[in-house]
Amino acid sequence: MAAILIERVGATAVLTLNRPEARNALDYDMRTELAEAVPKLRDDPQVKALIITGAGKHFCAGGDVKVLAESQGAARDIFEGRERILKIHRWFNELIDIEKPVIAAIDGVAFGGGLSFALCADFVLATPRASFCSVFSRLGYVPDMAAMYLLPRAVGLATAKELVFTGRVVNAEEAHRIGLVHRIVEGDLRATALELAARFHGAPAGAIGVAKSIMNRAFESDRNTVCAQEAMAQAMCRESSFHQEAVQRFVDKQPPLYSWPTEITQ
């Protein structure tokens, strides 16, 4: 059975973590399949938005502790351990920087690496039964999968430290309050995520992609650097066919090429 599933719904790709019997914990097969899938999704011009979700009743429980336990007590090379994490970071960094809107649709647990999947998304939709945890300290680990970079930017440094140091569980309501979750979905999570993703099908993909790329680096860039990137991006967008048509529609008083509805239905 494939450790991940990829489904196309129109111009949306739905990536499902598919180990429901293990709460979709990350094992070696899943990591390998993700490393192969992410570049393909990145490079496919037909994919306008990406949804990440989990099979069954949970999103992702993080690393598979049973797999980790198999190597306990054996002689291990510390540099091999470092390379194992770096391999994860390579495809995960590509996922963070994919120049397409990414939506995490979360039900059940998003622990450890599952929390990182939530943090890498541009929009996080969660059911009321969703829960989040930086579980690493319980095993004597530090967060990985870029969590120590992404978490402080999502919730602030002080809150990030508290969540990492304590390893406590955050329910959906608190996650929404502190900024981990954009919206709590009472109804059909998949339908709501697909509806949100579909709104980007007619969006200016190039403009949104380059804006995301710049904003992903805004916290470590000085103002002049960001302004220089803005200027270059704006010059690029000005020459796009989307921009040309959008301006002509405005001049001709025609409906806009791209507009955002005011609300998301359940």
Contacts in CASP RR format, 6 or more apart in sequence:
PFRMAT RR
TARGET T0000
AUTHOR 0000-0000-0000
METHOD contacts of the structure
MODEL  1
MAAILIERVGATAVLTLNRPEARNALDYDMRTELAEAVPKLRDDPQVKAL
IITGAGKHFCAGGDVKVLAESQGAARDIFEGRERILKIHRWFNELIDIEK
PVIAAIDGVAFGGGLSFALCADFVLATPRASFCSVFSRLGYVPDMAAMYL
LPRAVGLATAKELVFTGRVVNAEEAHRIGLVHRIVEGDLRATALELAARF
HGAPAGAIGVAKSIMNRAFESDRNTVCAQEAMAQAMCRESSFHQEAVQRF
VDKQPPLYSWPTEITQ
1 18 0 8 1.000
2 18 0 8 1.000
2 33 0 8 1.000
3 17 0 8 1.000
3 18 0 8 1.000
3 19 0 8 1.000
3 27 0 8 1.000
3 29 0 8 1.000
3 30 0 8 1.000
3 32 0 8 1.000
3 33 0 8 1.000
4 15 0 8 1.000
4 16 0 8 1.000
4 17 0 8 1.000
4 18 0 8 1.000
4 30 0 8 1.000
4 33 0 8 1.000
4 34 0 8 1.000
4 37 0 8 1.000
5 14 0 8 1.000
5 15 0 8 1.000
5 16 0 8 1.000
5 18 0 8 1.000
5 55 0 8 1.000
6 13 0 8 1.000
6 14 0 8 1.000
6 15 0 8 1.000
6 16 0 8 1.000
6 37 0 8 1.000
6 41 0 8 1.000
7 13 0 8 1.000
7 14 0 8 1.000
7 16 0 8 1.000
8 14 0 8 1.000
8 46 0 8 1.000
8 47 0 8 1.000
9 194 0 8 1.000
9 197 0 8 1.000
10 198 0 8 1.000
10 201 0 8 1.000
11 46 0 8 1.000
11 47 0 8 1.000
11 48 0 8 1.000
11 49 0 8 1.000
11 198 0 8 1.000
11 200 0 8 1.000
11 201 0 8 1.000
11 202 0 8 1.000
12 47 0 8 1.000
12 48 0 8 1.000
12 49 0 8 1.000
12 50 0 8 1.000
12 51 0 8 1.000
12 194 0 8 1.000
12 197 0 8 1.000
12 198 0 8 1.000
12 201 0 8 1.000
13 41 0 8 1.000
13 44 0 8 1.000
13 47 0 8 1.000
13 49 0 8 1.000
13 50 0 8 1.000
13 51 0 8 1.000
14 50 0 8 1.000
14 51 0 8 1.000
14 53 0 8 1.000
14 194 0 8 1.000
15 37 0 8 1.000
15 41 0 8 1.000
15 50 0 8 1.000
15 51 0 8 1.000
15 52 0 8 1.000
15 53 0 8 1.000
16 53 0 8 1.000
16 54 0 8 1.000
16 55 0 8 1.000
17 24 0 8 1.000
17 26 0 8 1.000
17 30 0 8 1.000
17 52 0 8 1.000
17 53 0 8 1.000
17 54 0 8 1.000
17 55 0 8 1.000
17 59 0 8 1.000
17 60 0 8 1.000
17 117 0 8 1.000
18 24 0 8 1.000
18 54 0 8 1.000
18 55 0 8 1.000
19 25 0 8 1.000
19 27 0 8 1.000
19 30 0 8 1.000
19 55 0 8 1.000
20 54 0 8 1.000
20 55 0 8 1.000
20 56 0 8 1.000
20 57 0 8 1.000
20 58 0 8 1.000
22 61 0 8 1.000
22 64 0 8 1.000
22 66 0 8 1.000
23 57 0 8 1.000
23 58 0 8 1.000
23 60 0 8 1.000
23 61 0 8 1.000
23 109 0 8 1.000
24 54 0 8 1.000
24 55 0 8 1.000
24 56 0 8 1.000
24 58 0 8 1.000
24 59 0 8 1.000
24 60 0 8 1.000
24 61 0 8 1.000
25 60 0 8 1.000
25 61 0 8 1.000
25 62 0 8 1.000
25 63 0 8 1.000
25 64 0 8 1.000
25 65 0 8 1.000
26 60 0 8 1.000
26 62 0 8 1.000
26 63 0 8 1.000
26 64 0 8 1.000
26 113 0 8 1.000
26 114 0 8 1.000
27 63 0 8 1.000
27 64 0 8 1.000
27 67 0 8 1.000
28 67 0 8 1.000
31 87 0 8 1.000
31 88 0 8 1.000
31 91 0 8 1.000
34 91 0 8 1.000
34 95 0 8 1.000
35 87 0 8 1.000
35 90 0 8 1.000
35 91 0 8 1.000
38 91 0 8 1.000
38 92 0 8 1.000
38 94 0 8 1.000
38 95 0 8 1.000
38 98 0 8 1.000
39 91 0 8 1.000
39 94 0 8 1.000
41 47 0 8 1.000
41 50 0 8 1.000
41 98 0 8 1.000
41 100 0 8 1.000
42 94 0 8 1.000
42 98 0 8 1.000
42 99 0 8 1.000
42 100 0 8 1.000
47 100 0 8 1.000
48 100 0 8 1.000
48 101 0 8 1.000
48 197 0 8 1.000
48 200 0 8 1.000
48 201 0 8 1.000
48 202 0 8 1.000
48 203 0 8 1.000
48 205 0 8 1.000
49 100 0 8 1.000
49 101 0 8 1.000
49 102 0 8 1.000
49 103 0 8 1.000
49 197 0 8 1.000
49 198 0 8 1.000
49 200 0 8 1.000
49 201 0 8 1.000
50 98 0 8 1.000
50 100 0 8 1.000
50 101 0 8 1.000
50 102 0 8 1.000
50 103 0 8 1.000
50 197 0 8 1.000
51 102 0 8 1.000
51 103 0 8 1.000
51 104 0 8 1.000
51 105 0 8 1.000
51 193 0 8 1.000
51 194 0 8 1.000
51 197 0 8 1.000
52 102 0 8 1.000
52 103 0 8 1.000
52 104 0 8 1.000
52 105 0 8 1.000
52 117 0 8 1.000
52 121 0 8 1.000
53 59 0 8 1.000
53 104 0 8 1.000
53 105 0 8 1.000
53 106 0 8 1.000
53 107 0 8 1.000
53 189 0 8 1.000
53 190 0 8 1.000
53 193 0 8 1.000
54 60 0 8 1.000
54 105 0 8 1.000
54 107 0 8 1.000
56 107 0 8 1.000
57 107 0 8 1.000
57 108 0 8 1.000
58 107 0 8 1.000
58 108 0 8 1.000
58 109 0 8 1.000
59 104 0 8 1.000
59 105 0 8 1.000
59 106 0 8 1.000
59 107 0 8 1.000
59 108 0 8 1.000
59 109 0 8 1.000
59 110 0 8 1.000
59 114 0 8 1.000
59 117 0 8 1.000
59 118 0 8 1.000
59 130 0 8 1.000
60 109 0 8 1.000
60 110 0 8 1.000
60 111 0 8 1.000
60 112 0 8 1.000
60 113 0 8 1.000
60 114 0 8 1.000
60 117 0 8 1.000
61 109 0 8 1.000
61 111 0 8 1.000
61 112 0 8 1.000
61 114 0 8 1.000
62 111 0 8 1.000
62 112 0 8 1.000
62 113 0 8 1.000
62 114 0 8 1.000
62 115 0 8 1.000
62 135 0 8 1.000
63 112 0 8 1.000
63 113 0 8 1.000
65 139 0 8 1.000
85 144 0 8 1.000
88 144 0 8 1.000
88 145 0 8 1.000
89 144 0 8 1.000
89 145 0 8 1.000
89 146 0 8 1.000
92 116 0 8 1.000
92 120 0 8 1.000
92 145 0 8 1.000
92 146 0 8 1.000
93 146 0 8 1.000
95 102 0 8 1.000
95 120 0 8 1.000
96 120 0 8 1.000
96 146 0 8 1.000
96 150 0 8 1.000
96 216 0 8 1.000
97 212 0 8 1.000
97 213 0 8 1.000
97 216 0 8 1.000
99 205 0 8 1.000
99 206 0 8 1.000
99 208 0 8 1.000
99 209 0 8 1.000
99 210 0 8 1.000
99 212 0 8 1.000
99 213 0 8 1.000
100 200 0 8 1.000
100 205 0 8 1.000
100 208 0 8 1.000
100 209 0 8 1.000
101 122 0 8 1.000
101 123 0 8 1.000
101 197 0 8 1.000
101 200 0 8 1.000
101 203 0 8 1.000
101 208 0 8 1.000
101 212 0 8 1.000
102 120 0 8 1.000
102 121 0 8 1.000
102 122 0 8 1.000
102 123 0 8 1.000
103 121 0 8 1.000
103 122 0 8 1.000
103 123 0 8 1.000
103 124 0 8 1.000
103 125 0 8 1.000
103 193 0 8 1.000
103 196 0 8 1.000
103 197 0 8 1.000
104 110 0 8 1.000
104 117 0 8 1.000
104 118 0 8 1.000
104 120 0 8 1.000
104 121 0 8 1.000
104 123 0 8 1.000
104 124 0 8 1.000
104 125 0 8 1.000
105 125 0 8 1.000
105 189 0 8 1.000
105 190 0 8 1.000
105 192 0 8 1.000
105 193 0 8 1.000
106 118 0 8 1.000
106 124 0 8 1.000
106 125 0 8 1.000
106 126 0 8 1.000
106 127 0 8 1.000
106 130 0 8 1.000
106 181 0 8 1.000
106 189 0 8 1.000
107 126 0 8 1.000
107 127 0 8 1.000
107 129 0 8 1.000
107 130 0 8 1.000
107 189 0 8 1.000
108 127 0 8 1.000
108 129 0 8 1.000
108 130 0 8 1.000
108 131 0 8 1.000
109 130 0 8 1.000
109 131 0 8 1.000
109 132 0 8 1.000
109 133 0 8 1.000
110 117 0 8 1.000
110 118 0 8 1.000
110 130 0 8 1.000
110 131 0 8 1.000
110 132 0 8 1.000
110 133 0 8 1.000
111 131 0 8 1.000
111 132 0 8 1.000
111 133 0 8 1.000
111 135 0 8 1.000
112 133 0 8 1.000
112 134 0 8 1.000
112 135 0 8 1.000
112 136 0 8 1.000
112 143 0 8 1.000
112 145 0 8 1.000
112 147 0 8 1.000
113 144 0 8 1.000
113 145 0 8 1.000
113 147 0 8 1.000
114 145 0 8 1.000
115 132 0 8 1.000
115 133 0 8 1.000
115 134 0 8 1.000
115 135 0 8 1.000
115 147 0 8 1.000
115 151 0 8 1.000
116 143 0 8 1.000
116 144 0 8 1.000
116 145 0 8 1.000
116 146 0 8 1.000
116 147 0 8 1.000
116 150 0 8 1.000
117 145 0 8 1.000
118 124 0 8 1.000
118 132 0 8 1.000
118 180 0 8 1.000
118 181 0 8 1.000
119 146 0 8 1.000
119 147 0 8 1.000
119 150 0 8 1.000
119 151 0 8 1.000
119 154 0 8 1.000
119 180 0 8 1.000
120 146 0 8 1.000
120 150 0 8 1.000
122 212 0 8 1.000
123 182 0 8 1.000
123 183 0 8 1.000
123 196 0 8 1.000
124 180 0 8 1.000
124 181 0 8 1.000
124 182 0 8 1.000
124 183 0 8 1.000
125 181 0 8 1.000
125 182 0 8 1.000
125 183 0 8 1.000
125 184 0 8 1.000
125 185 0 8 1.000
125 189 0 8 1.000
125 192 0 8 1.000
125 193 0 8 1.000
125 196 0 8 1.000
126 172 0 8 1.000
126 175 0 8 1.000
126 176 0 8 1.000
126 181 0 8 1.000
126 183 0 8 1.000
126 184 0 8 1.000
126 185 0 8 1.000
126 189 0 8 1.000
127 172 0 8 1.000
127 184 0 8 1.000
127 185 0 8 1.000
127 186 0 8 1.000
127 187 0 8 1.000
127 189 0 8 1.000
128 172 0 8 1.000
128 173 0 8 1.000
128 184 0 8 1.000
128 186 0 8 1.000
129 172 0 8 1.000
130 171 0 8 1.000
130 172 0 8 1.000
130 175 0 8 1.000
130 181 0 8 1.000
130 184 0 8 1.000
131 169 0 8 1.000
131 170 0 8 1.000
131 171 0 8 1.000
131 172 0 8 1.000
131 175 0 8 1.000
132 169 0 8 1.000
132 170 0 8 1.000
132 175 0 8 1.000
132 180 0 8 1.000
133 163 0 8 1.000
133 167 0 8 1.000
133 168 0 8 1.000
133 169 0 8 1.000
133 170 0 8 1.000
134 143 0 8 1.000
134 147 0 8 1.000
134 151 0 8 1.000
134 163 0 8 1.000
134 164 0 8 1.000
134 167 0 8 1.000
135 167 0 8 1.000
136 142 0 8 1.000
136 143 0 8 1.000
136 144 0 8 1.000
136 147 0 8 1.000
136 164 0 8 1.000
136 167 0 8 1.000
137 164 0 8 1.000
137 165 0 8 1.000
137 166 0 8 1.000
137 167 0 8 1.000
138 167 0 8 1.000
142 148 0 8 1.000
142 164 0 8 1.000
143 151 0 8 1.000
143 164 0 8 1.000
147 164 0 8 1.000
148 160 0 8 1.000
148 164 0 8 1.000
151 160 0 8 1.000
151 163 0 8 1.000
151 164 0 8 1.000
152 160 0 8 1.000
152 161 0 8 1.000
153 219 0 8 1.000
154 160 0 8 1.000
154 179 0 8 1.000
154 180 0 8 1.000
155 163 0 8 1.000
155 178 0 8 1.000
155 179 0 8 1.000
155 180 0 8 1.000
159 178 0 8 1.000
163 170 0 8 1.000
170 178 0 8 1.000
170 180 0 8 1.000
172 181 0 8 1.000
172 184 0 8 1.000
173 184 0 8 1.000
175 181 0 8 1.000
176 182 0 8 1.000
176 183 0 8 1.000
176 184 0 8 1.000
183 264 0 8 1.000
185 192 0 8 1.000
185 266 0 8 1.000
186 266 0 8 1.000
187 266 0 8 1.000
188 266 0 8 1.000
191 266 0 8 1.000
192 264 0 8 1.000
192 265 0 8 1.000
192 266 0 8 1.000
195 264 0 8 1.000
195 265 0 8 1.000
196 264 0 8 1.000
199 260 0 8 1.000
199 261 0 8 1.000
200 208 0 8 1.000
202 257 0 8 1.000
202 258 0 8 1.000
203 258 0 8 1.000
204 237 0 8 1.000
204 240 0 8 1.000
204 242 0 8 1.000
204 243 0 8 1.000
204 246 0 8 1.000
204 258 0 8 1.000
206 237 0 8 1.000
206 240 0 8 1.000
206 242 0 8 1.000
207 233 0 8 1.000
207 237 0 8 1.000
207 240 0 8 1.000
207 242 0 8 1.000
207 243 0 8 1.000
210 233 0 8 1.000
210 236 0 8 1.000
210 237 0 8 1.000
211 233 0 8 1.000
214 226 0 8 1.000
214 229 0 8 1.000
214 230 0 8 1.000
214 233 0 8 1.000
218 226 0 8 1.000
221 229 0 8 1.000
237 243 0 8 1.000
242 257 0 8 1.000
242 258 0 8 1.000
245 257 0 8 1.000
246 256 0 8 1.000
246 257 0 8 1.000
246 258 0 8 1.000
249 255 0 8 1.000
249 256 0 8 1.000
249 257 0 8 1.000
250 256 0 8 1.000
END
